[in-house]
Amino acid sequence: TLGSGLDDGCRRLAARGEVYQATLLDAVGIALLDSLSDACAARLEARARSFGLHAGRRLAPGTGGIPLAHQQVLFTLVDAGRIGVHLTADLMMAPVKSISFFSFFQAAREAAVGPSKCARCRMAGCGFREPAEMPQISEKGSAIPAPAFH
């Protein structure tokens, strides 16, 4: 989670009529969440490697056909309240700028990777495309950027 400060800041800016600034601040929050997700995935991959395994793709409740109800399952497995995150009645996380996902550890790297969500998308010029191949992970656990995008 990024905490509630960013959400509060966006609301204050919008209330003062500074919609452009509120939108930019929100966009920064989204970019930070994406970076946080990548960092978490790299830590999962490093942890999986310590067992001789590989972490699969990030699977998030409410996306890619995964029922949002799985959010409750994730929240029973972790102490999200410790970092100030809770589920609303409609299973959304609060603060809004929070992420959740799960990943399966598997023996074969190819099995863990699976098909890219971008392979199903027809937006050819999308700036959010995932690499055509999963980035390789260095021995120190950090991702080595893939050279080409699809």
N, C-alpha and C positions, 0 to 999 in steps of 0.2 A: 504494500500500500504506500501511497504517497502522503497519506493522512488527509485530514479534512481542510487543512489550510489552503490548498489550491482551489478546492471547490468553493470555499468561503470567499477567496479573493476574486474568483470569476463572478460570483453573485454580486459582490460589492461593486465591481467595475460595471457590470450590466445595469445595476440599479442607478448608477450615476450617469447612465447613458453612454458609457465608454464600451460599446459593444465590440468594436474592432479589437481593443486591447483585451477584452474578456475572451474573445475568440482566439487570439494569439496565445494567451496564457493557457487556455484549454488545450490548444494544439501542442504546446510545450509539454503539458502533462501527459498527453497521449504518447509523445515521443519518449518521454522518460519511462513510462510504463513498458513500452516496447523494449527499451534498453534493460530494464529490470527483468523482464521476461527472459531475454537473451542471457543475462548473467545467471539467473536461476537455472536455466537449461544447461549452461556450461558446468555449473556445480553438480547438477544431477548426472551429467555425462561423466564427470570426474569420479563421482561416487560409484556409478555403475562400473567404471573401469577398475576401481579398487576390488571389485568382485569378479573381474574378468568378463564383464558384460558391457552392453551398450544401451543407452537411453533412447527410447523411441521418440517420435514426434510429440509435441505438446498437444494435449487434447483438453479443450476447455468446455465446461458445461455451457450449454446454450449455443454452441457453434458446431458446424460440421455434422449436424445430425445427432449430436450428443445431447440428451435431454437436460434441460436446466435443473431438473430435480436432482441430478448428480451433484449439484452444488451442495446440497444438504449432506451428502455422503462425505464430501471433502471436509466440510466443516465439523463433522463428527470425528475426523481423524486428526485434526490439528487444534491447537489452542489459538484460534484467530483473534479472540478477545484480548489476548496478551499484546497484540500489536494494534489493537483498536479497531478491528474489522468485525462487522456482524452482518447477518443476512436480514433483509427486510422481509415482510410478509410475502412478497412476490418473488423471493429468492434472489434478489439483486444484492450486491455487496454495497455496504456503506462503510467508509466513504466511497464515493463513486470511482475515484482514481485508485482502484485496487485490482489485482489480477488473481486468478486461480487457474490452475491446470494440473493435470496429472500426466504421467508418462509411464510406460511399461519398460522394464529392463528385460533385454533379450540377449541370447548368446550371439546370434549372427547380426552383424552390423546392417546387412541388407534387409533383414526381417524387421529390425528395429526402426529403420528409416521409413519404410512404406512409401506410398505415393504422396507427392506434394499436393497440398491444397491448391497451389497455383496451377497445377496441371489441369484442373477442372475449370479454371477461370479463362474467360475470353478477352479480358482487358489487356491487350498487347503492350500498351505503353505504361503500365502500372509501376509506380515508383516503389511499391511495397513488395515486389516479386521476391520470392525466396530463391536462393541459388538452385540451379538445375540439379546439383548434387549437394548432399549435406556437406557442410564444411568439415574438413578433417580436424581432428583434435590433436594438438601437440602433446608430447609426453608430459608436459607440465599442466595439461588440462585446459589450455586456452585454445580457442577456435582459430584455425588458419583460414582466412577468407577464401571462398571458392572463386576461381578465376572468371567464371562465366555465369550469366543469368539467362533464364529461358523466358 
